[in-house]
Amino acid sequence: MAIAVKLDDLLHERRMTLTELAERIDITLANLSILKTGKARAIRFSTLEAICTVLACQPGDLLEYRPD
Amino acid sequence: MRHSTALPLAYVFLRILVLLNWIFGACILALLAFTFINESWTMKALGVSGMSDAVQVMWAMRGIAALGIATVPINYQIFKRLLKMVDTVRAGDPFVADNAYRLHAIAWLLVALQLISMTIAGIGRIISTEEHPFHLDAGFSANSWLAIILCFVLARVFAEGTLMREDLEGTV
């Protein structure tokens, strides 16, 4: 997919685990793993907002367009 | 809705229809065979015995019976697909691509049934005379064609619903 999810990098920078983020944004770990591994087909604005709030970042920090 | 009695009833009703369909087919087949075994009795029963077009009427009736037999496997295919669809609803997972394909196939099978019905009506009209009028319960049916259109539309709705669900399942 041309859109890459950089959640792993952000979590590493914030020294936060995926489980911790899942608990703080109230999303299941399974769904967050799908997002992290780039297997998600779409992301809700509410999810994006919650992640950006907790990780104190911009949507652009989380998503990146990489032409195939 | 979750505890609806309509589904178990539909399931039982469809099972009964499957059985009745085979019985109907067997009866028509027996009737067709009997027209060859005892032709004169059949002609008498049809009220065409001794008439100039008796042989023609006899063959037309055999043709109608053969068409009637042809509807049996078509009906069975429809019931089989409906039963599988009811199963998916009972399992709580009806919006699957298979159901869209099933409805699409059912729509085409209904088209075949309508064409057969119109052919039977056509044969009936050809052999019907003032001396021996035949009133066959067959022919063009606006309701049937409406049901066919409905099936095609519902098949599309199912297909779109399946795609939407797939999208939703991949949404985080």
gemmi code that builds the backbone of each chain (N, CA, C; Angstrom):
import gemmi

chains = {
    "A": [
        ("MET", (0.837, -1.204, 0.000), (0.000, 0.000, 0.000), (0.870, 1.251, 0.000)),
        ("ALA", (0.441, 2.281, -0.710), (1.239, 3.507, -0.844), (1.253, 4.358, 0.433)),
        ("ILE", (0.272, 4.111, 1.308), (0.236, 4.867, 2.571), (0.893, 4.019, 3.663)),
        ("ALA", (1.961, 4.546, 4.221), (2.665, 3.806, 5.277), (2.262, 4.371, 6.639)),
        ("VAL", (2.096, 3.479, 7.603), (1.741, 3.893, 8.964), (3.016, 3.831, 9.814)),
        ("LYS", (3.368, 4.983, 10.375), (4.637, 5.038, 11.125), (4.410, 4.974, 12.634)),
        ("LEU", (3.427, 4.198, 13.021), (3.066, 4.100, 14.432), (4.208, 3.521, 15.267)),
        ("ASP", (4.902, 2.551, 14.694), (6.021, 1.907, 15.391), (7.080, 2.937, 15.777)),
        ("ASP", (7.426, 3.796, 14.803), (8.455, 4.827, 15.049), (8.010, 5.801, 16.142)),
        ("LEU", (6.732, 6.219, 16.028), (6.208, 7.170, 17.014), (6.211, 6.579, 18.423)),
        ("LEU", (5.792, 5.315, 18.510), (5.757, 4.645, 19.817), (7.166, 4.516, 20.387)),
        ("HIS", (8.120, 4.214, 19.517), (9.514, 4.071, 19.944), (10.039, 5.402, 20.477)),
        ("GLU", (9.702, 6.484, 19.755), (10.147, 7.825, 20.185), (9.536, 8.216, 21.526)),
        ("ARG", (8.276, 7.820, 21.724), (7.556, 8.194, 22.971), (7.788, 7.173, 24.086)),
        ("ARG", (8.570, 6.138, 23.791), (8.810, 5.058, 24.755), (7.484, 4.500, 25.296)),
        ("MET", (6.618, 4.209, 24.372), (5.295, 3.698, 24.756), (5.043, 2.373, 24.042)),
        ("THR", (4.356, 1.481, 24.723), (4.049, 0.188, 24.087), (2.691, 0.271, 23.379)),
        ("LEU", (2.490, -0.677, 22.496), (1.231, -0.729, 21.744), (0.059, -0.997, 22.703)),
        ("THR", (0.312, -1.845, 23.685), (-0.733, -2.187, 24.671), (-1.155, -0.936, 25.438)),
        ("GLU", (-0.155, -0.144, 25.829), (-0.437, 1.072, 26.591), (-1.256, 2.055, 25.757)),
        ("LEU", (-0.867, 2.198, 24.484), (-1.597, 3.104, 23.600), (-3.033, 2.615, 23.410)),
        ("ALA", (-3.174, 1.298, 23.247), (-4.508, 0.713, 23.050), (-5.415, 1.021, 24.234)),
        ("GLU", (-4.846, 0.913, 25.431), (-5.636, 1.201, 26.638), (-6.004, 2.675, 26.721)),
        ("ARG", (-5.064, 3.537, 26.342), (-5.311, 4.981, 26.487), (-6.286, 5.531, 25.454)),
        ("ILE", (-6.322, 4.933, 24.278), (-7.262, 5.440, 23.262), (-8.509, 4.551, 23.143)),
        ("ASP", (-8.571, 3.566, 24.022), (-9.747, 2.680, 24.083), (-10.041, 1.986, 22.752)),
        ("ILE", (-9.006, 1.379, 22.209), (-9.145, 0.579, 20.978), (-8.517, -0.774, 21.270)),
        ("THR", (-9.066, -1.820, 20.702), (-8.516, -3.148, 21.003), (-7.095, -3.270, 20.447)),
        ("LEU", (-6.302, -4.061, 21.149), (-4.913, -4.274, 20.744), (-4.857, -4.889, 19.342)),
        ("ALA", (-5.826, -5.769, 19.066), (-5.880, -6.437, 17.753), (-6.044, -5.409, 16.633)),
        ("ASN", (-6.965, -4.461, 16.847), (-7.199, -3.440, 15.816), (-5.997, -2.518, 15.645)),
        ("LEU", (-5.365, -2.197, 16.779), (-4.199, -1.320, 16.710), (-3.031, -2.032, 16.010)),
        ("SER", (-2.933, -3.329, 16.211), (-1.899, -4.124, 15.529), (-2.133, -4.117, 14.029)),
        ("ILE", (-3.423, -4.195, 13.639), (-3.770, -4.161, 12.210), (-3.307, -2.835, 11.613)),
        ("LEU", (-3.517, -1.758, 12.384), (-3.106, -0.418, 11.907), (-1.578, -0.330, 11.830)),
        ("LYS", (-0.917, -0.840, 12.857), (0.549, -0.755, 12.930), (1.235, -1.525, 11.805)),
        ("THR", (0.678, -2.668, 11.481), (1.302, -3.512, 10.443), (0.881, -3.121, 9.021)),
        ("GLY", (0.066, -2.065, 8.918), (-0.328, -1.573, 7.597), (-1.372, -2.426, 6.910)),
        ("LYS", (-2.078, -3.239, 7.699), (-3.098, -4.111, 7.110), (-4.489, -3.466, 7.091)),
        ("ALA", (-4.615, -2.316, 7.751), (-5.927, -1.642, 7.803), (-6.269, -1.059, 6.438)),
        ("ARG", (-7.554, -1.079, 6.109), (-7.998, -0.520, 4.818), (-8.406, 0.932, 4.964)),
        ("ALA", (-8.760, 1.321, 6.188), (-9.172, 2.702, 6.433), (-8.977, 3.033, 7.896)),
        ("ILE", (-8.890, 4.328, 8.190), (-8.756, 4.763, 9.582), (-9.808, 5.837, 9.858)),
        ("ARG", (-10.487, 5.686, 10.979), (-11.521, 6.672, 11.339), (-10.833, 7.955, 11.823)),
        ("PHE", (-11.492, 9.091, 11.577), (-10.969, 10.366, 12.085), (-10.884, 10.323, 13.612)),
        ("SER", (-11.861, 9.655, 14.238), (-11.872, 9.578, 15.707), (-10.653, 8.814, 16.222)),
        ("THR", (-10.252, 7.771, 15.501), (-9.064, 6.995, 15.889), (-7.805, 7.835, 15.711)),
        ("LEU", (-7.777, 8.526, 14.555), (-6.625, 9.380, 14.246), (-6.473, 10.477, 15.308)),
        ("GLU", (-7.610, 11.068, 15.656), (-7.604, 12.145, 16.666), (-7.105, 11.612, 18.009)),
        ("ALA", (-7.600, 10.427, 18.386), (-7.205, 9.845, 19.676), (-5.707, 9.540, 19.706)),
        ("ILE", (-5.185, 9.002, 18.632), (-3.750, 8.666, 18.571), (-2.919, 9.951, 18.636)),
        ("CYS", (-3.333, 10.959, 17.839), (-2.592, 12.223, 17.812), (-2.617, 12.907, 19.177)),
        ("THR", (-3.743, 12.802, 19.883), (-3.857, 13.422, 21.212), (-2.893, 12.759, 22.190)),
        ("VAL", (-2.915, 11.432, 22.215), (-2.087, 10.687, 23.179), (-0.596, 10.798, 22.836)),
        ("LEU", (-0.285, 10.719, 21.537), (1.135, 10.763, 21.144), (1.635, 12.188, 20.874)),
        ("ALA", (0.726, 13.163, 21.023), (1.054, 14.577, 20.798), (1.757, 14.758, 19.449)),
        ("CYS", (1.056, 14.339, 18.422), (1.629, 14.441, 17.078), (0.577, 14.908, 16.080)),
        ("GLN", (1.006, 15.104, 14.842), (0.096, 15.485, 13.762), (-0.201, 14.247, 12.905)),
        ("PRO", (-1.351, 14.238, 12.208), (-1.640, 13.071, 11.341), (-0.502, 12.769, 10.369)),
        ("GLY", (0.166, 13.821, 9.920), (1.286, 13.649, 8.988), (2.459, 12.916, 9.605)),
        ("ASP", (2.559, 12.966, 10.943), (3.643, 12.253, 11.623), (3.363, 10.744, 11.636)),
        ("LEU", (2.077, 10.423, 11.558), (1.652, 9.023, 11.652), (1.560, 8.341, 10.282)),
        ("LEU", (1.132, 9.134, 9.292), (0.949, 8.571, 7.951), (1.913, 9.192, 6.956)),
        ("GLU", (2.350, 8.368, 6.011), (3.277, 8.881, 4.995), (2.926, 8.256, 3.637)),
        ("TYR", (2.921, 9.105, 2.620), (2.637, 8.595, 1.273), (3.948, 8.164, 0.615)),
        ("ARG", (3.985, 6.879, 0.259), (5.190, 6.355, -0.410), (4.756, 5.773, -1.762)),
        ("PRO", (5.065, 6.467, -2.850), (4.662, 5.971, -4.167), (5.266, 4.578, -4.424)),
        ("ASP", (4.424, 3.686, -5.018), (4.888, 2.307, -5.291), (5.984, 2.302, -6.372)),
    ],
    "B": [
        ("MET", (-36.123, -9.498, 16.387), (-35.616, -9.976, 15.108), (-34.705, -11.184, 15.312)),
        ("ARG", (-33.892, -11.087, 16.402), (-32.916, -12.133, 16.653), (-33.593, -13.472, 16.967)),
        ("HIS", (-34.776, -13.381, 17.625), (-35.472, -14.610, 17.986), (-36.705, -14.817, 17.109)),
        ("SER", (-36.639, -14.339, 15.893), (-37.776, -14.454, 14.988), (-38.074, -15.914, 14.679)),
        ("THR", (-39.391, -16.214, 14.610), (-39.798, -17.588, 14.272), (-39.886, -17.750, 12.760)),
        ("ALA", (-39.773, -16.641, 12.040), (-39.906, -16.667, 10.578), (-38.835, -17.561, 9.938)),
        ("LEU", (-37.629, -17.499, 10.471), (-36.536, -18.273, 9.861), (-36.715, -19.782, 9.986)),
        ("PRO", (-36.969, -20.293, 11.205), (-37.206, -21.749, 11.288), (-38.395, -22.170, 10.437)),
        ("LEU", (-39.432, -21.324, 10.397), (-40.615, -21.636, 9.591), (-40.254, -21.676, 8.108)),
        ("ALA", (-39.470, -20.686, 7.676), (-39.048, -20.621, 6.270), (-38.238, -21.862, 5.919)),
        ("TYR", (-37.388, -22.276, 6.859), (-36.543, -23.447, 6.630), (-37.399, -24.707, 6.433)),
        ("VAL", (-38.360, -24.891, 7.340), (-39.251, -26.068, 7.268), (-40.082, -26.005, 5.989)),
        ("PHE", (-40.623, -24.813, 5.700), (-41.461, -24.618, 4.516), (-40.679, -24.953, 3.238)),
        ("LEU", (-39.435, -24.497, 3.185), (-38.610, -24.764, 2.000), (-38.319, -26.255, 1.853)),
        ("ARG", (-38.062, -26.912, 3.002), (-37.828, -28.370, 2.984), (-39.064, -29.096, 2.423)),
        ("ILE", (-40.244, -28.641, 2.856), (-41.496, -29.259, 2.377), (-41.628, -29.011, 0.870)),
        ("LEU", (-41.307, -27.791, 0.439), (-41.402, -27.460, -0.983), (-40.463, -28.322, -1.831)),
        ("VAL", (-39.272, -28.594, -1.293), (-38.310, -29.454, -2.010), (-38.942, -30.828, -2.241)),
        ("LEU", (-39.555, -31.346, -1.184), (-40.195, -32.665, -1.261), (-41.368, -32.642, -2.252)),
        ("LEU", (-42.234, -31.618, -2.115), (-43.401, -31.500, -2.995), (-42.980, -31.361, -4.454)),
        ("ASN", (-41.870, -30.652, -4.657), (-41.363, -30.446, -6.016), (-41.007, -31.782, -6.676)),
        ("TRP", (-40.318, -32.653, -5.904), (-39.946, -33.969, -6.447), (-41.183, -34.828, -6.687)),
        ("ILE", (-42.152, -34.735, -5.764), (-43.399, -35.502, -5.933), (-44.130, -35.017, -7.189)),
        ("PHE", (-44.203, -33.696, -7.345), (-44.837, -33.088, -8.521), (-44.155, -33.585, -9.804)),
        ("GLY", (-42.830, -33.606, -9.778), (-42.060, -34.076, -10.939), (-42.361, -35.533, -11.261)),
        ("ALA", (-42.416, -36.356, -10.199), (-42.686, -37.785, -10.383), (-44.082, -38.000, -10.961)),
        ("CYS", (-45.046, -37.214, -10.482), (-46.438, -37.329, -10.974), (-46.509, -36.967, -12.459)),
        ("ILE", (-45.852, -35.875, -12.826), (-45.884, -35.432, -14.229), (-45.202, -36.483, -15.119)),
        ("LEU", (-44.087, -37.028, -14.596), (-43.358, -38.043, -15.358), (-44.251, -39.278, -15.566)),
        ("ALA", (-44.962, -39.654, -14.507), (-45.863, -40.812, -14.594), (-46.981, -40.532, -15.607)),
        ("LEU", (-47.476, -39.299, -15.549), (-48.546, -38.889, -16.468), (-48.058, -38.934, -17.920)),
        ("LEU", (-46.841, -38.442, -18.109), (-46.251, -38.432, -19.464), (-46.064, -39.868, -19.965)),
        ("ALA", (-45.584, -40.723, -19.082), (-45.386, -42.133, -19.457), (-46.727, -42.772, -19.798)),
        ("PHE", (-47.753, -42.410, -19.024), (-49.077, -42.996, -19.239), (-49.665, -42.599, -20.596)),
        ("THR", (-49.322, -41.407, -21.090), (-49.850, -40.979, -22.398), (-49.338, -41.896, -23.518)),
        ("PHE", (-48.161, -42.515, -23.272), (-47.616, -43.451, -24.267), (-48.184, -44.859, -24.047)),
        ("ILE", (-48.391, -45.195, -22.767), (-48.900, -46.537, -22.436), (-50.351, -46.696, -22.888)),
        ("ASN", (-51.178, -45.712, -22.556), (-52.602, -45.793, -22.887), (-53.044, -44.487, -23.554)),
        ("GLU", (-52.708, -44.383, -24.821), (-52.964, -43.140, -25.559), (-54.463, -42.858, -25.724)),
        ("SER", (-55.210, -43.897, -26.016), (-56.651, -43.692, -26.268), (-57.367, -43.181, -25.016)),
        ("TRP", (-56.988, -43.729, -23.833), (-57.617, -43.281, -22.582), (-57.275, -41.801, -22.334)),
        ("THR", (-56.016, -41.435, -22.583), (-55.583, -40.050, -22.357), (-56.360, -39.100, -23.272)),
        ("MET", (-56.550, -39.546, -24.519), (-57.302, -38.701, -25.465), (-58.730, -38.494, -24.982)),
        ("LYS", (-59.306, -39.575, -24.443), (-60.674, -39.485, -23.901), (-60.705, -38.506, -22.727)),
        ("ALA", (-59.711, -38.653, -21.846), (-59.641, -37.792, -20.663), (-59.495, -36.321, -21.059)),
        ("LEU", (-58.785, -36.084, -22.147), (-58.598, -34.704, -22.618), (-59.816, -34.209, -23.412)),
        ("GLY", (-60.667, -35.141, -23.741), (-61.888, -34.772, -24.470), (-61.639, -34.508, -25.937)),
        ("VAL", (-60.594, -35.105, -26.492), (-60.278, -34.880, -27.911), (-60.384, -36.171, -28.731)),
        ("SER", (-60.840, -37.219, -28.072), (-60.927, -38.513, -28.748), (-61.817, -38.417, -30.000)),
        ("GLY", (-61.292, -38.908, -31.112), (-62.042, -38.920, -32.362), (-61.973, -37.626, -33.149)),
        ("MET", (-61.387, -36.611, -32.574), (-61.291, -35.324, -33.286), (-60.126, -35.351, -34.270)),
        ("SER", (-60.205, -34.486, -35.261), (-59.192, -34.501, -36.328), (-57.801, -34.110, -35.820)),
        ("ASP", (-57.768, -33.240, -34.836), (-56.453, -32.775, -34.327), (-56.051, -33.491, -33.031)),
        ("ALA", (-56.627, -34.646, -32.779), (-56.354, -35.368, -31.526), (-54.868, -35.692, -31.342)),
        ("VAL", (-54.253, -36.141, -32.418), (-52.824, -36.511, -32.326), (-51.974, -35.271, -32.035)),
        ("GLN", (-52.323, -34.195, -32.695), (-51.584, -32.932, -32.488), (-51.727, -32.468, -31.026)),
        ("VAL", (-52.948, -32.540, -30.508), (-53.205, -32.142, -29.110), (-52.420, -33.042, -28.164)),
        ("MET", (-52.412, -34.341, -28.491), (-51.698, -35.313, -27.657), (-50.216, -34.951, -27.539)),
        ("TRP", (-49.601, -34.665, -28.682), (-48.174, -34.315, -28.672), (-47.920, -32.976, -27.997)),
        ("ALA", (-48.869, -32.068, -28.161), (-48.736, -30.767, -27.485), (-48.780, -30.957, -25.973)),
        ("MET", (-49.690, -31.836, -25.538), (-49.797, -32.103, -24.096), (-48.534, -32.773, -23.562)),
        ("ARG", (-47.979, -33.668, -24.384), (-46.709, -34.315, -23.996), (-45.594, -33.261, -23.882)),
        ("GLY", (-45.619, -32.336, -24.814), (-44.628, -31.248, -24.785), (-44.774, -30.409, -23.520)),
        ("ILE", (-46.032, -30.117, -23.172), (-46.289, -29.336, -21.952), (-45.825, -30.114, -20.717)),
        ("ALA", (-46.096, -31.422, -20.711), (-45.668, -32.256, -19.580), (-44.141, -32.276, -19.479)),
        ("ALA", (-43.479, -32.369, -20.641), (-42.003, -32.374, -20.651), (-41.472, -31.052, -20.101)),
        ("LEU", (-42.123, -29.955, -20.476), (-41.710, -28.645, -19.954), (-41.949, -28.572, -18.443)),
        ("GLY", (-43.057, -29.196, -18.017), (-43.354, -29.249, -16.580), (-42.269, -29.989, -15.826)),
        ("ILE", (-41.783, -31.080, -16.425), (-40.691, -31.853, -15.795), (-39.408, -31.016, -15.751)),
        ("ALA", (-39.210, -30.230, -16.818), (-38.002, -29.385, -16.875), (-37.973, -28.351, -15.748)),
        ("THR", (-39.154, -27.989, -15.241), (-39.177, -26.986, -14.162), (-38.738, -27.576, -12.818)),
        ("VAL", (-38.808, -28.914, -12.699), (-38.475, -29.544, -11.411), (-37.027, -29.277, -10.979)),
        ("PRO", (-36.025, -29.575, -11.853), (-34.656, -29.260, -11.423), (-34.416, -27.755, -11.232)),
        ("ILE", (-35.144, -26.933, -12.015), (-34.992, -25.475, -11.849), (-35.513, -25.064, -10.470)),
        ("ASN", (-36.709, -25.575, -10.130), (-37.267, -25.272, -8.802), (-36.317, -25.740, -7.702)),
        ("TYR", (-35.761, -26.950, -7.907), (-34.860, -27.505, -6.890), (-33.645, -26.592, -6.683)),
        ("GLN", (-33.097, -26.092, -7.792), (-31.938, -25.193, -7.690), (-32.289, -23.925, -6.909)),
        ("ILE", (-33.517, -23.424, -7.131), (-33.960, -22.222, -6.404), (-34.080, -22.539, -4.905)),
        ("PHE", (-34.765, -23.642, -4.571), (-34.973, -23.996, -3.160), (-33.638, -24.266, -2.458)),
        ("LYS", (-32.736, -24.945, -3.186), (-31.425, -25.264, -2.605), (-30.688, -23.984, -2.210)),
        ("ARG", (-30.722, -23.010, -3.121), (-30.039, -21.744, -2.843), (-30.723, -20.980, -1.714)),
        ("LEU", (-32.055, -20.998, -1.709), (-32.787, -20.309, -0.639), (-32.474, -20.932, 0.721)),
        ("LEU", (-32.400, -22.263, 0.756), (-32.073, -22.948, 2.011), (-30.686, -22.535, 2.516)),
        ("LYS", (-29.742, -22.443, 1.580), (-28.382, -22.040, 1.976), (-28.380, -20.593, 2.485)),
        ("MET", (-29.213, -19.755, 1.855), (-29.302, -18.357, 2.305), (-29.904, -18.276, 3.700)),
        ("VAL", (-30.949, -19.069, 3.923), (-31.574, -19.098, 5.258), (-30.549, -19.572, 6.291)),
        ("ASP", (-29.730, -20.546, 5.911), (-28.677, -21.045, 6.808), (-27.710, -19.933, 7.205)),
        ("THR", (-27.343, -19.095, 6.219), (-26.391, -18.016, 6.535), (-27.027, -16.993, 7.472)),
        ("VAL", (-28.340, -16.758, 7.286), (-29.033, -15.809, 8.175), (-29.085, -16.398, 9.589)),
        ("ARG", (-29.376, -17.688, 9.677), (-29.448, -18.350, 10.990), (-28.079, -18.337, 11.674)),
        ("ALA", (-27.033, -18.416, 10.855), (-25.670, -18.399, 11.410), (-25.242, -16.971, 11.753)),
        ("GLY", (-26.086, -15.990, 11.415), (-25.795, -14.584, 11.738), (-24.811, -13.934, 10.796)),
        ("ASP", (-24.632, -14.507, 9.615), (-23.667, -13.938, 8.672), (-24.231, -13.940, 7.236)),
        ("PRO", (-25.302, -13.154, 7.009), (-25.924, -13.209, 5.674), (-25.250, -12.349, 4.602)),
        ("PHE", (-24.528, -11.313, 5.033), (-23.935, -10.421, 4.020), (-22.593, -10.954, 3.529)),
        ("VAL", (-22.692, -12.049, 2.790), (-21.500, -12.661, 2.203), (-21.675, -12.688, 0.684)),
        ("ALA", (-20.553, -12.718, -0.001), (-20.589, -12.684, -1.472), (-21.391, -13.855, -2.046)),
        ("ASP", (-21.318, -15.008, -1.374), (-22.035, -16.191, -1.863), (-23.535, -15.934, -1.993)),
        ("ASN", (-24.095, -15.196, -1.032), (-25.533, -14.913, -1.086), (-25.884, -14.001, -2.259)),
        ("ALA", (-24.984, -13.098, -2.589), (-25.204, -12.227, -3.756), (-25.242, -13.090, -5.022)),
        ("TYR", (-24.293, -14.027, -5.120), (-24.262, -14.928, -6.282), (-25.523, -15.793, -6.319)),
        ("ARG", (-25.934, -16.269, -5.125), (-27.133, -17.126, -5.055), (-28.372, -16.370, -5.540)),
        ("LEU", (-28.529, -15.137, -5.063), (-29.708, -14.355, -5.479), (-29.682, -14.065, -6.973)),
        ("HIS", (-28.501, -13.801, -7.485), (-28.350, -13.537, -8.917), (-28.752, -14.781, -9.715)),
        ("ALA", (-28.283, -15.936, -9.235), (-28.629, -17.200, -9.911), (-30.133, -17.459, -9.822)),
        ("ILE", (-30.728, -17.179, -8.655), (-32.174, -17.376, -8.470), (-32.944, -16.503, -9.465)),
        ("ALA", (-32.481, -15.268, -9.642), (-33.158, -14.358, -10.586), (-33.165, -14.965, -11.992)),
        ("TRP", (-32.024, -15.505, -12.427), (-31.950, -16.113, -13.760), (-32.806, -17.382, -13.848)),
        ("LEU", (-32.847, -18.150, -12.758), (-33.682, -19.362, -12.740), (-35.163, -18.987, -12.830)),
        ("LEU", (-35.527, -17.874, -12.190), (-36.916, -17.398, -12.277), (-37.243, -16.950, -13.701)),
        ("VAL", (-36.249, -16.367, -14.372), (-36.441, -15.976, -15.781), (-36.743, -17.235, -16.607)),
        ("ALA", (-35.952, -18.297, -16.346), (-36.161, -19.567, -17.076), (-37.564, -20.101, -16.822)),
        ("LEU", (-38.011, -20.047, -15.558), (-39.357, -20.535, -15.224), (-40.437, -19.727, -15.944)),
        ("GLN", (-40.232, -18.416, -15.998), (-41.219, -17.563, -16.673), (-41.265, -17.855, -18.174)),
        ("LEU", (-40.094, -18.077, -18.765), (-40.047, -18.384, -20.204), (-40.748, -19.715, -20.487)),
        ("ILE", (-40.529, -20.690, -19.599), (-41.204, -21.987, -19.750), (-42.717, -21.805, -19.628)),
        ("SER", (-43.121, -21.013, -18.638), (-44.550, -20.756, -18.421), (-45.180, -20.089, -19.648)),
        ("MET", (-44.453, -19.144, -20.248), (-44.967, -18.456, -21.436), (-45.025, -19.408, -22.637)),
        ("THR", (-44.039, -20.319, -22.708), (-44.043, -21.314, -23.789), (-45.245, -22.242, -23.645)),
        ("ILE", (-45.499, -22.675, -22.405), (-46.651, -23.552, -22.141), (-47.950, -22.845, -22.538)),
        ("ALA", (-48.048, -21.572, -22.159), (-49.252, -20.801, -22.508), (-49.403, -20.701, -24.026)),
        ("GLY", (-48.263, -20.539, -24.716), (-48.268, -20.441, -26.183), (-48.763, -21.733, -26.816)),
        ("ILE", (-48.256, -22.859, -26.302), (-48.691, -24.171, -26.819), (-50.192, -24.343, -26.578)),
        ("GLY", (-50.617, -23.972, -25.370), (-52.038, -24.080, -25.022), (-52.912, -23.275, -25.973)),
        ("ARG", (-52.441, -22.095, -26.315), (-53.213, -21.229, -27.216), (-53.298, -21.841, -28.624)),
        ("ILE", (-52.192, -22.485, -29.045), (-52.152, -23.073, -30.393), (-53.156, -24.232, -30.500)),
        ("ILE", (-53.183, -25.077, -29.465), (-54.041, -26.280, -29.556), (-55.483, -26.028, -29.109)),
        ("SER", (-55.711, -24.890, -28.490), (-57.061, -24.606, -28.002), (-57.979, -24.185, -29.163)),
        ("THR", (-59.097, -24.861, -29.265), (-60.080, -24.504, -30.300), (-61.440, -24.311, -29.626)),
        ("GLU", (-62.418, -23.897, -30.411), (-63.757, -23.719, -29.838), (-64.344, -25.056, -29.392)),
        ("GLU", (-63.975, -26.141, -30.129), (-64.476, -27.476, -29.781), (-63.903, -27.968, -28.451)),
        ("HIS", (-62.616, -27.746, -28.273), (-61.969, -28.164, -27.024), (-61.055, -27.050, -26.501)),
        ("PRO", (-61.658, -26.112, -25.796), (-60.840, -25.009, -25.252), (-59.975, -25.487, -24.062)),
        ("PHE", (-58.714, -25.059, -24.046), (-57.813, -25.394, -22.935), (-57.505, -24.117, -22.149)),
        ("HIS", (-57.724, -24.176, -20.868), (-57.403, -23.034, -20.011), (-56.241, -23.431, -19.108)),
        ("LEU", (-55.043, -23.064, -19.514), (-53.855, -23.426, -18.735), (-53.455, -22.265, -17.834)),
        ("ASP", (-53.099, -22.623, -16.606), (-52.682, -21.607, -15.641), (-51.197, -21.286, -15.874)),
        ("ALA", (-50.938, -20.688, -17.007), (-49.547, -20.347, -17.349), (-49.547, -19.102, -18.223)),
        ("GLY", (-48.359, -18.558, -18.430), (-48.250, -17.388, -19.296), (-47.532, -16.234, -18.630)),
        ("PHE", (-47.573, -15.094, -19.295), (-46.905, -13.906, -18.775), (-47.521, -13.499, -17.446)),
        ("SER", (-46.657, -13.240, -16.475), (-47.137, -12.794, -15.168), (-46.343, -11.571, -14.743)),
        ("ALA", (-47.049, -10.457, -14.616), (-46.379, -9.204, -14.215), (-45.740, -9.359, -12.840)),
        ("ASN", (-46.430, -10.078, -11.946), (-45.898, -10.269, -10.590), (-44.588, -11.058, -10.618)),
        ("SER", (-44.549, -12.080, -11.480), (-43.328, -12.891, -11.578), (-42.157, -12.056, -12.090)),
        ("TRP", (-42.422, -11.236, -13.099), (-41.346, -10.401, -13.636), (-40.899, -9.355, -12.619)),
        ("LEU", (-41.854, -8.900, -11.805), (-41.512, -7.960, -10.731), (-40.602, -8.646, -9.713)),
        ("ALA", (-40.940, -9.911, -9.401), (-40.115, -10.692, -8.462), (-38.707, -10.899, -9.035)),
        ("ILE", (-38.625, -11.109, -10.347), (-37.327, -11.304, -11.003), (-36.480, -10.032, -10.877)),
        ("ILE", (-37.110, -8.903, -11.178), (-36.391, -7.621, -11.071), (-35.935, -7.410, -9.631)),
        ("LEU", (-36.840, -7.734, -8.698), (-36.522, -7.583, -7.273), (-35.308, -8.434, -6.892)),
        ("CYS", (-35.252, -9.652, -7.417), (-34.123, -10.549, -7.125), (-32.815, -9.990, -7.677)),
        ("PHE", (-32.871, -9.464, -8.905), (-31.656, -8.884, -9.489), (-31.184, -7.693, -8.656)),
        ("VAL", (-32.147, -6.853, -8.235), (-31.792, -5.668, -7.430), (-31.240, -6.106, -6.076)),
        ("LEU", (-31.901, -7.079, -5.444), (-31.438, -7.550, -4.133), (-30.055, -8.187, -4.223)),
        ("ALA", (-29.801, -8.881, -5.332), (-28.472, -9.488, -5.533), (-27.410, -8.390, -5.538)),
        ("ARG", (-27.735, -7.283, -6.196), (-26.801, -6.145, -6.268), (-26.619, -5.515, -4.880)),
        ("VAL", (-27.754, -5.420, -4.147), (-27.706, -4.861, -2.788), (-26.802, -5.730, -1.909)),
        ("PHE", (-26.950, -7.039, -2.024), (-26.109, -7.958, -1.252), (-24.638, -7.800, -1.626)),
        ("ALA", (-24.385, -7.676, -2.931), (-22.994, -7.538, -3.396), (-22.376, -6.266, -2.825)),
        ("GLU", (-23.142, -5.158, -2.894), (-22.641, -3.880, -2.374), (-22.473, -3.958, -0.854)),
        ("GLY", (-23.467, -4.597, -0.193), (-23.409, -4.751, 1.264), (-22.179, -5.535, 1.696)),
        ("THR", (-21.848, -6.558, 0.924), (-20.673, -7.376, 1.231), (-19.396, -6.542, 1.118)),
        ("LEU", (-19.329, -5.754, 0.036), (-18.147, -4.905, -0.162), (-18.012, -3.884, 0.960)),
        ("MET", (-19.178, -3.292, 1.335), (-19.155, -2.290, 2.406), (-18.707, -2.914, 3.723)),
        ("ARG", (-19.186, -4.142, 3.963), (-18.805, -4.812, 5.202), (-17.314, -5.128, 5.219)),
        ("GLU", (-16.798, -5.549, 4.059), (-15.361, -5.838, 3.966), (-14.547, -4.582, 4.269)),
        ("ASP", (-15.034, -3.451, 3.728), (-14.359, -2.166, 3.986), (-14.403, -1.823, 5.468)),
        ("LEU", (-15.590, -2.040, 6.043), (-15.798, -1.699, 7.454), (-14.931, -2.568, 8.354)),
        ("GLU", (-14.781, -3.840, 7.947), (-13.963, -4.754, 8.755), (-12.493, -4.346, 8.762)),
        ("GLY", (-12.069, -3.659, 7.700), (-10.674, -3.233, 7.630), (-10.466, -1.828, 8.165)),
        ("THR", (-11.552, -1.255, 8.730), (-11.455, 0.104, 9.270), (-11.106, 0.063, 10.752)),
        ("VAL", (-10.113, 0.864, 11.108), (-9.670, 0.908, 12.511), (-10.088, 2.235, 13.124)),
    ],
}
model = gemmi.Model(1)
for chain_id, residues in chains.items():
    chain = gemmi.Chain(chain_id)
    for i, (resn, *xyz) in enumerate(residues, 1):
        res = gemmi.Residue()
        res.name, res.seqid = resn, gemmi.SeqId(i, " ")
        for name, pos in zip(("N", "CA", "C"), xyz):
            atom = gemmi.Atom()
            atom.name, atom.element = name, gemmi.Element(name[0])
            atom.pos, atom.b_iso = gemmi.Position(*pos), 0.0
            res.add_atom(atom)
        chain.add_residue(res)
    model.add_chain(chain)
structure = gemmi.Structure()
structure.add_model(model)
structure.setup_entities()
